[in-house]
């Protein structure tokens, strides 16, 4: 990796949110905090003006005190707030990279730029960093990004953002992982938008691994042969026995394949492993 790019990644500039963090659906931190973004001139810098990063309108923000009363159809901010509450404890239970992700990265991550969408505490970002020149990790939760900062190499850029509006330039990612995050987006529209965004930032030769919980998982009383999945919440138990519900859309494998087909991604392979759907994808229509 060039000295110039290394310097850029180590000198990540801090930008104040341009809108109220209690009403913003993406790219914001806790009230009064700053937000990480790539410096001007970085290859992954979103090329539009700051106002272009503002999110579409969304439903009312639900503060932490009322997350336990989350509606059946939560907003993306509700989901983010859940992980702000549980992030520190959750991170301690997510130490190792999944073998399916390891196999994908080892097969595809030889050089170039990596992207981890929904990076959490950085366990897969760290894996990517061992196989590519530089890495961007992205998550909606500032709490999880703080854990990732302690884990990943200094040359890694960490961004707080929404998967449906990646603050990255077109065609700047060579290998991506989007693992265990798609199923947290509460509408099909948002899930497909996030897949479209992944296609946008991948280079013509880029590849990505996308995963989501499936009806094949043994914790659900559902069939892997179902045509569609379902929405549910799964409780996370904090120290002291407080439970916090986490939203999931549990995919039927056939439904997962349809959503990938509906997006700007082309399906290269699909498997169900350990109760998860895994798709290796490339950007549809892009050619070297």
N, C-alpha and C positions, 0 to 999 in steps of 0.2 A: 504494500500500500504506500502511496506517495506521502512524503513529508507534509505536503500542502494539505492533503485530505485529512491526515492524522491531526494536524493543527486545527482544522475546521471542526472535527468531531470533538476534540478536547475543549474547544472554546464555544460550546453551545450557548447561544444568547438566551436571555430570559425576557419573555414578553408578558406584559400585563394583559389579562383577558379584556377583550374589547366590549364585553357585555356582562350583565349581572350573572354570576355563577349560580345563583339560585333559579335562574330561568334558562340558562344555556344547556343545551343537550349534549354539547361536545366541545372538546378542547378547553376545558376549564378545570380549575382546581378548587379546593375549599376556599371559602370566602377570605379574601385578603392575600391569597397565595399567588405565586408566580407560576408561569407555564413554560415548559421546555419546548423549544422549536429549533430546527436546524438553522444555522446562521445563513444570512444572505449569501448566495453564491454556492451553497452546498448542493451537490447534484440531486438530492432528494427534496430540496426546498420547493414548496408549492409555488407555482410561478405567478399566481394572481395576487391582487392586493389583499391586505388583511381582511377587508370586508367580504371577500369571496369565501372566507373560511367560516362565516356565520352559518349556523345550522338552520334547517327549516323549522317552522313552528311545531311545537309539540305540546303534549298535555302538561298539566300542572305538576311542578316538582313536589315530591312527598318527602318531608324531612325525616331524619332518622327515627325520631320518636314514634312515627306512625307507620314505619315500614312493615311492622307486623300485621297491619291492617291493609296491606297491599291489595289493590283491586285485582280481579281475575286477569285483567289485561293491563299490566303495569307499563309505565313509560320506560325508555332507556335510562332516564335519570334515576328511576326507582332501582333498576338493576345495578347501576353504578353505585348508588348509595349503599346498597346491600354489601358490596365488596369493600366500601370504605369502612363499614362497621366491622366486618369479619376479617379484613385483609391481613392484619398482623398475625392472627391465629391461623388463618387459612394457609398463609405462606409457609408456616412451619411444617405443614403436612404435605408439602409439594416439593420434595427434595430432588427427585431423579427424573431424567428425561424418559419419556415413554419409548419402548423398543421400536414401535412402528415409526416414530419420528426419527429416531436414530438411524434406522435403515434408509429412510427417505433422504435425510441430510447427507449421509455417507455416500449415497448413490448420485446425488445431484449437486452437492455443495463443494465444488472444487475451486472456485474463485468468484470474483465479482462481489455483488452486494446482496446481503440477506435481509429479510424482513420477518419479524415475528409479530403477527396481529393477535392481540389478546395475550400479551407476553407474561402477564402475572408477575411472579417473583423472578422471572428471567431464566428458569431452568432450561427452556429450549433456546432462548437467546444465547445463553452461554454455549450451548452445543453448536449453534450456527457459527458463533465467533471462532470456533476451532476449525471451521471448514471454508470460510469465505474471507474476503479482504476486509470488509467492514459491515456492520450490522445496525439496523434500526429496530428497536423494540417499542411496541405501541400498546397502550392499555388505557381503559377509561378510569381506572382507580389510581389515585395518587398514593394511597397506602401500599398497594402492590408494587408500584414503580419505585417507591423508596426502598422496598426489599430488594428489588432487582438491581438498583444502583450499587448495593453492597456486594452484589454477586458477579456482575458481568464486567468485562474488561473496560478500562477507561475509554477506549476508542469507540465504545458503543453509544449511539445516540438513543435516548429514551424520550418518547413523546407521550403526552396525555391527550388522547383523541378518541373519536368515535369511529368504529369500523365502517360505518356507512359514508364517511367523508374523510378519507385518508388525506392528511396534509402533506402529501408527497407529489413530486412531479411525475408526469407520464413516463413510462418505459424506463424506470430507474432501478428495478428490482430483478435480480437474476434468479434467486431462489427464496421462496416464502413458505412459512408455516402459519396456518390459521387453525389452531387446535383448541378444541373444547371452549369455543367462544361463540360461534355461530348460533348455537342453540340457546344463548341468553338473549338474543334479539327478539322482542316480543311480537313482531308481525312478520308475515311472509314478505311483504314489501321491503321491510328493512333488511331482512336476510338476503334477499336477492340483490338489493342495492349494494350490500357489503361485498358480495361476490363480484358484482360489476366493478367495484372499486379495486378489488384485487386484480382483476383483468387489466384495468387501466394502467396500474403501476408496474405490472410485469413487462419485461422486455419481450420482444418477439420469440426469443429462445428460452424465456423464463419458465420455470415450473414451480408449482406450489402444492402443498399437502393441506387439505381441508378435512376437518373431522367434526363430528357431532354425536351426541348420545343417540342411540337407536332403540327401537322397540325390541331388538334382539337382546338387550341388556337383561340380565337375570333378576335385577331388582324391580322390574316392572312386569305386571301381569298383562302382557301384550304379546302379539305375534310378530315375528320377523317378516311374515308374509303379508302383513296388513298393508293396505293401500295408502293410508295416511296415518300420521302420528297424532300426538296430542300435547296440550299444554298442561304443565303441572308445576308444583313447587316441591322442593326437597329441603328439609330443614337442616341448617348447620347449627351444631351445639357448641356454644362458647363456654369457656371456663365459668363455673358458677351455674351451669345448666340453662343459661338463657338460650333460647332457640331463635334463629333468624331464617325466615323462608327465602329460598333462592329460586327464581323463576327459570324454567326450562321449557323449550319446545323439543319434545322427544320425537325424533324423526323415524318414520318407517323408511327402510332402505329404498323402496321404490319412490317415495316422496322426495328423499334426499337427491336421488338421481334426477328427478324431474326439475328440482330447483336449480341444480347445477346446469342442466340443459336450458333452462329459461334464462340464465345469466349470460354474460359475455365471455364465459369460460368454456372451454372444450374439455370433455372428460377423457382422460388418458387411461385411467384404471380405477376400479372401485372394489373395495372389499369391506367385509364386516369382521372386526376383530375385537375381542374383549368387550363386546357390547356396544362398540362404536362403529359408525360409518367412516371410512377413510377414502377420500378421492384424491388422486393425483391429477392435477389440472394444468392446462396451458391457456394462454389468451386466445380465444377464438378469433380467427380472421387476421391475426398478426403473423407476418412472415419475416424471416431474416432478410 
